[in-house]
Amino acid sequence: MEEILARITQSVEQQRAAAIALSDDLYAHPESPGQEFRTSKIMADMLSQAGYQVDYPYLGIPTAFRAVLENGDGPSAAILVEYDALPGLGHACGHNVHGSMSMLAALALADLKDLFHGKLYIFGTPAEEENGAKVPMAAQGAFDEMSLAIMIHSWSGGKSLANMDLLGLKCYLVEFKGQEAHAVAAPWKGHNALAAARKFLDLIDARRECFTPDIHVNGVITDGGVYPNILPARSEVRMEFRTDSAGKLAQMDEVVKKCAQGAAMALDCEVSFTEGFDGFDDMVRVPALEQEVRSILEEMGLPTGDVQTPNGSSDMGNVSYRCPAIQPMLSISDTFYALHTPEFRDETCKPAAHQAIADGANLIARMTLRTLTDSAFRQAVLESYQSAKSQKL
């Protein structure tokens, strides 16, 4: 085992300079979600040159790719790569750093192909900050055969975490249609669609006292009419809701629809629902994977903390409902800076972030190799995953 770990470290170090250069290049050339044409091509070319068979674009997504390194019969594992930037802020979520971690692990494992049998997949997953390419990839079965799907997310504060917990997220555009009428001359001839939208929001508020702490419901009126003297024939509410499990998300879907339908009925209006975007799933946390990641972080001498209560959503959750998946949080700065801020963005080019690229690649490579080579570990992870997933449904 010590010999294998030494080989991983050596291979990571040999490719380290290229990965750091990639991260800094992404920082200097940020590309918005869905527009990562330059970045995705650079990455696809790097993987092709390393010996991977590359499909680019992938599944009809112009800036997505899938690279495969195959060595006989055996299990499959996936490393995921993020690389989109925030419009106006650049790489303030650190995708340049943790995308380069994944790439460094992929390059290192190409040099270690003799150590495993099976298939290693590298997925380029664009647009995480918006619609999230992992959502349609998961829906189309891209991750179904994987014994592991792994990536790391950058963050700060000095302590690294074994995983990132997530909330499921769904969005509806709720449209109310009534009957237009003059608000003074003949209001009795109308059915006020804006009043229906307002009562919908009131009914949601009336339900809040019965929500569990993980449930968050937020809405805004995007269309409330044109002139005050005309009862609106149309109104629209953009409603988003989050929970910590697929089962609760389905229950909240029913609650939201009942509140809208009740308001529409009371105001003699019609209501319809259009999904604002493909929903994000919560995270199926796999204890066996988290325990292994924490053990590796400690062996590497990196300070660790407890997985935090979820306060956001990501398309990584959709992957976790398809196969055992994990997304550790690796600190790139001892000082805490919130994600999506200029301060965090600027940390991604400093020496500590460069070191984190190598540390993260080492962790990913170790997790991937253990999955591909240790059948007992794979079985333990699978059983842990199935148990965790069953509690979410």
C-alpha positions in Angstrom: 0.0 0.0 0.0 2.8 2.4 0.8 4.3 1.8 -2.6 1.0 2.7 -4.3 0.6 5.8 -2.2 4.1 6.8 -3.2 3.3 6.3 -6.8 0.2 8.4 -6.6 2.1 11.3 -5.0 4.9 11.0 -7.5 2.5 11.0 -10.5 0.6 14.0 -9.0 3.8 15.9 -8.6 4.9 15.2 -12.1 1.7 16.7 -13.5 1.3 19.4 -10.9 2.7 22.3 -12.8 0.4 21.7 -15.7 -2.7 21.7 -13.4 -1.6 24.9 -11.7 -1.1 26.6 -15.0 -4.6 25.4 -16.1 -6.2 26.8 -12.9 -4.5 30.2 -13.4 -5.4 30.2 -17.1 -9.1 29.6 -16.2 -8.9 32.4 -13.7 -7.6 34.8 -16.4 -10.2 33.6 -18.9 -13.5 33.0 -17.0 -16.4 31.7 -19.1 -20.1 31.9 -18.1 -22.3 28.9 -17.6 -22.9 27.2 -20.9 -20.3 29.3 -22.7 -17.2 27.4 -21.6 -16.1 26.6 -25.1 -12.4 27.6 -24.7 -12.1 25.9 -21.3 -13.8 22.6 -22.2 -11.7 22.3 -25.4 -8.5 22.8 -23.4 -9.5 20.1 -20.9 -10.8 17.6 -23.6 -7.5 18.0 -25.5 -5.4 17.4 -22.3 -7.3 14.2 -21.6 -7.0 13.0 -25.2 -3.3 13.6 -25.1 -3.1 11.6 -21.9 -4.6 8.5 -23.5 -8.3 8.9 -22.8 -11.0 8.3 -25.4 -12.9 11.6 -25.5 -16.5 12.3 -26.5 -16.8 16.1 -27.0 -19.4 17.5 -27.0 -21.3 15.0 -24.9 -25.1 14.2 -24.8 -25.9 17.2 -27.0 -24.4 19.6 -24.4 -21.9 21.8 -26.4 -19.4 22.4 -23.6 -19.7 19.0 -21.9 -17.3 16.0 -22.4 -16.8 12.4 -21.4 -13.4 10.8 -21.4 -12.8 7.1 -20.8 -9.7 5.2 -19.7 -10.3 1.5 -20.0 -8.1 -1.3 -18.8 -9.9 -4.6 -19.2 -12.9 -5.9 -17.3 -13.7 -4.4 -13.9 -15.7 -1.8 -12.0 -16.3 1.8 -13.2 -15.6 5.1 -11.4 -16.1 8.7 -12.4 -14.3 11.9 -11.7 -16.3 15.0 -12.3 -14.9 18.4 -13.5 -16.5 21.8 -13.1 -15.3 24.9 -14.9 -17.9 27.6 -15.4 -17.5 31.0 -13.8 -19.9 33.5 -12.3 -21.0 36.3 -14.7 -19.4 39.5 -13.5 -17.4 37.8 -10.7 -15.2 35.3 -12.6 -14.2 32.2 -10.6 -15.6 33.3 -7.3 -16.8 29.8 -6.6 -13.4 28.3 -7.2 -14.2 26.1 -10.2 -10.8 26.9 -11.7 -9.2 25.3 -8.6 -11.3 22.3 -8.0 -11.8 21.7 -11.7 -8.0 21.6 -12.0 -7.9 19.2 -9.0 -10.1 16.7 -11.0 -8.0 17.2 -14.1 -4.7 16.6 -12.2 -6.2 13.4 -10.6 -7.2 12.3 -14.1 -3.8 12.9 -15.6 -2.1 11.2 -12.6 -4.3 8.1 -12.9 -3.6 7.8 -16.6 0.1 7.2 -15.6 -1.1 4.6 -13.0 -3.3 2.6 -15.4 -1.3 -0.6 -14.6 -2.7 -0.5 -11.0 -6.3 -1.2 -11.8 -8.7 -3.0 -14.1 -12.0 -1.5 -15.2 -13.1 1.9 -16.6 -12.2 5.4 -15.4 -14.5 8.1 -16.6 -13.9 11.8 -16.5 -17.0 13.9 -17.0 -16.8 17.6 -17.9 -19.9 19.1 -16.3 -20.6 22.7 -17.3 -23.1 25.3 -16.1 -23.2 24.2 -12.5 -24.0 27.8 -11.5 -27.2 27.8 -13.5 -29.1 24.8 -15.0 -26.4 22.3 -14.1 -25.3 19.8 -16.8 -25.1 17.0 -14.2 -28.9 17.1 -14.1 -29.6 15.9 -17.7 -26.5 13.7 -17.6 -27.9 11.9 -14.5 -31.4 11.7 -16.0 -29.9 10.1 -19.2 -28.0 7.4 -17.1 -24.5 8.7 -17.5 -23.6 7.7 -13.9 -25.7 4.6 -13.4 -22.9 2.0 -13.7 -20.5 3.9 -11.4 -19.2 2.4 -8.2 -18.1 6.0 -7.3 -18.5 9.5 -8.6 -16.2 12.1 -7.0 -15.2 15.7 -7.2 -14.0 18.2 -4.7 -15.4 21.7 -4.0 -13.1 24.5 -3.0 -13.8 26.5 0.1 -11.9 28.3 2.9 -11.5 28.7 6.6 -8.7 26.3 7.3 -10.6 23.0 7.8 -11.6 20.6 5.1 -14.8 18.6 5.2 -15.5 15.1 4.2 -18.6 16.1 2.1 -20.9 18.9 1.1 -24.5 18.3 2.1 -27.2 19.7 -0.2 -30.9 20.6 -0.3 -33.2 19.5 -3.1 -34.5 22.4 -5.2 -37.5 22.8 -7.4 -38.8 25.9 -9.3 -42.2 26.6 -10.8 -43.5 29.5 -12.8 -47.1 29.6 -11.5 -49.4 31.4 -13.9 -52.9 32.6 -12.9 -55.4 33.6 -15.6 -58.6 35.5 -14.9 -60.8 38.0 -16.6 -59.8 41.6 -17.4 -62.2 44.4 -16.3 -62.2 48.1 -15.5 -61.3 48.4 -11.8 -63.8 51.2 -11.2 -66.5 51.1 -14.0 -67.2 47.4 -13.8 -64.9 45.4 -11.5 -67.7 42.8 -11.0 -67.2 41.6 -14.6 -63.6 40.6 -13.9 -61.6 37.9 -12.1 -58.4 39.4 -10.6 -55.4 37.2 -11.4 -53.2 39.4 -9.2 -55.4 38.8 -6.2 -55.1 35.0 -6.9 -51.3 35.3 -6.9 -51.4 37.3 -3.7 -53.6 34.7 -2.0 -51.4 32.0 -3.2 -48.4 33.6 -1.4 -50.6 34.1 1.7 -51.5 30.4 1.7 -47.9 29.4 1.5 -47.1 31.7 4.4 -50.0 30.1 6.4 -48.4 26.7 5.9 -44.9 27.8 7.1 -45.5 27.1 10.8 -45.9 23.4 9.9 -42.6 23.2 7.9 -39.6 21.3 9.2 -36.5 23.4 9.6 -35.0 22.2 6.3 -37.9 23.5 4.2 -37.4 26.8 2.5 -40.0 28.4 0.2 -39.4 31.6 -1.6 -41.5 33.4 -4.3 -41.7 36.6 -6.2 -44.4 38.1 -8.4 -42.9 38.4 -11.9 -46.1 39.7 -13.6 -48.8 41.6 -11.6 -50.6 43.4 -14.3 -50.0 46.7 -16.3 -52.3 49.5 -15.0 -53.9 49.9 -11.6 -57.3 50.7 -13.2 -57.5 47.4 -14.9 -58.0 44.1 -13.1 -55.2 41.9 -14.3 -56.2 39.0 -16.5 -52.8 37.4 -15.9 -50.3 37.1 -13.1 -47.2 35.0 -12.5 -45.3 33.9 -9.5 -41.8 32.4 -9.6 -41.8 29.9 -6.7 -38.7 28.0 -5.5 -38.7 25.5 -2.7 -36.0 23.3 -1.1 -35.9 20.3 1.3 -33.4 17.8 2.5 -34.9 14.7 0.9 -36.6 13.5 -2.3 -39.6 12.4 -0.2 -40.1 15.8 1.4 -39.6 17.5 -2.0 -42.5 15.5 -3.4 -44.7 16.5 -0.4 -43.8 20.2 -0.9 -44.6 19.9 -4.5 -48.1 18.8 -3.5 -48.4 21.6 -0.9 -47.4 24.3 -3.4 -49.8 23.1 -6.0 -52.7 22.9 -3.5 -52.1 26.4 -2.3 -52.1 27.7 -5.9 -55.2 25.7 -6.8 -57.0 26.9 -3.7 -56.2 30.5 -4.5 -57.3 30.1 -8.1 -60.6 28.5 -7.1 -61.4 31.2 -4.6 -60.8 34.0 -7.2 -62.5 32.2 -10.1 -59.2 32.0 -12.0 -57.3 29.2 -13.7 -53.8 28.2 -12.7 -51.0 26.3 -14.5 -47.4 25.3 -13.6 -44.3 25.4 -15.7 -40.9 24.2 -14.3 -38.5 27.1 -14.2 -35.5 24.7 -14.6 -34.8 21.0 -14.1 -34.8 20.4 -10.3 -31.8 19.8 -8.2 -31.8 16.8 -5.8 -30.5 16.8 -2.3 -27.3 14.9 -1.4 -27.4 11.2 -0.6 -24.6 11.1 1.9 -22.7 7.8 2.1 -21.2 7.2 5.5 -18.6 4.7 4.2 -17.3 7.2 1.7 -17.3 10.1 4.2 -15.3 7.9 6.7 -12.7 7.1 4.1 -12.3 10.7 2.9 -11.9 11.9 6.5 -9.3 9.2 7.1 -7.3 10.3 4.0 -7.5 14.0 5.0 -6.2 13.1 8.4 -3.4 10.9 6.9 -2.4 13.9 4.7 -2.2 16.1 7.8 -5.0 18.4 6.7 -7.3 19.8 9.5 -10.9 18.5 9.2 -14.3 19.7 10.4 -17.8 18.3 10.5 -20.0 18.3 7.5 -22.2 21.4 7.7 -25.9 21.7 7.7 -27.0 22.2 4.0 -27.8 25.8 3.0 -27.7 25.5 -0.8 -28.2 23.3 -3.8 -26.1 21.8 -6.6 -26.5 19.4 -9.4 -24.1 17.0 -7.6 -27.2 15.9 -5.7 -28.7 14.4 -8.9 -25.6 12.3 -9.3 -25.9 11.0 -5.8 -29.3 9.5 -6.5 -27.7 7.4 -9.3 -24.6 6.1 -7.7 -22.4 6.4 -4.6 -21.2 10.0 -4.8 -19.2 12.4 -2.7 -18.0 16.0 -2.9 -15.5 16.9 -0.1 -14.8 20.5 0.7 -11.1 21.4 0.6 -9.9 24.6 2.1 -7.7 26.8 0.0 -7.2 29.5 2.7 -6.9 29.6 6.4 -9.0 32.8 6.4 -12.7 32.3 5.7 -14.2 34.0 2.7 -17.7 33.4 1.5 -18.1 31.7 -1.8 -19.2 34.0 -4.7 -17.2 36.9 -3.5 -14.3 38.8 -5.0 -12.2 37.9 -1.9 -12.6 34.2 -2.4 -12.0 34.5 -6.1 -8.7 36.1 -5.5 -7.6 33.4 -3.1 -7.7 30.9 -6.0 -4.5 32.1 -7.5 -2.4 32.1 -4.3 0.2 29.5 -3.2 -2.2 27.9 -0.8 -4.7 27.2 -3.5 -1.9 25.8 -5.7 -1.0 23.4 -3.0 -4.7 22.5 -2.5 -4.8 21.4 -6.2 -2.2 18.8 -5.5 -3.7 17.8 -2.2 -7.2 17.4 -3.8 -5.8 15.5 -6.7 -4.1 13.1 -4.3 -7.3 12.5 -2.4 -9.4 11.9 -5.6 -6.8 9.6 -7.0 -6.6 7.6 -3.7 -10.4 7.3 -3.5 -10.7 6.3 -7.1 -8.0 3.7 -7.0 -9.4 2.1 -3.8 -12.8 1.9 -5.4 -11.4 0.3 -8.6 -9.1 -2.2 -6.8 -10.8 -3.2 -3.5 -14.0 -5.3 -3.9 -14.7 -5.4 -0.2 -14.6 -1.6 0.0 -16.9 -1.3 -3.0 -19.4 -3.7 -1.4 -19.3 -1.7 1.9 -19.8 1.5 0.0 -22.7 0.0 -2.0 -24.5 -1.2 1.2 -23.9 2.1 2.9 -25.3 3.9 -0.2 -28.4 1.8 -0.5 -29.2 2.3 3.1 -28.8 6.1 3.0 -30.8 6.4 -0.2 -33.7 4.4 1.1 -34.1 6.9 4.0 -34.4 9.7 1.5 -37.3 8.3 -0.6 
